[in-house]
C-alpha cells in the first residue's frame, strides 16, 4: 500500500535528522553518515549494468548494503540513481534476502543479470522511492540557495545553521 506524501515527509525527517550533511549535498557523505548512524555501511559500487535492468540496484549483504549504479553515466545521473536507491532503503523496500559479499562475487554474468532482473519493485514502491529522492533533492537545493556551500570551520557551520542556512528537514 502506497504511503501518503505526508507520511513520506515524516519518514524523511526522521531518517535524516541529525546527519549534519554538508552543502551542496554529497550522496557519498549521505550514505556514509546514514550507514554510520545505523551501524551498517552503505557501499556505492559503479558497475556497467546490463541492458534491460534498472540503472541502480540495492542489494543487502551480510556485511553492508550495496548500491550498484550504472558506471557509464554522468555524476548528476549517478547521484539521482543513488538517492533513489537510498529512498528504497529508508522506506524498507528490500525484496531480496541477505546475501554474503562472497556470494555476490561468485555469481556468473548470466546469474547476476538474472538476479538483477528479479529486483523489480511494485509501482507503489517505485513511486515512494522517487518521492523520497525528490524530497531529499528539493531540500538540498533549497538549503543550498540559502548557504551555497557549508563552511569547513565548525564554528562557522554552527553559525550558518543558527542563521537558518540549513533550513528544512536536516
Order of alpha helices (4+ residues) and beta strands (2+ residues): alpha-alpha-beta-beta-beta-alpha-alpha-alpha-alpha-alpha
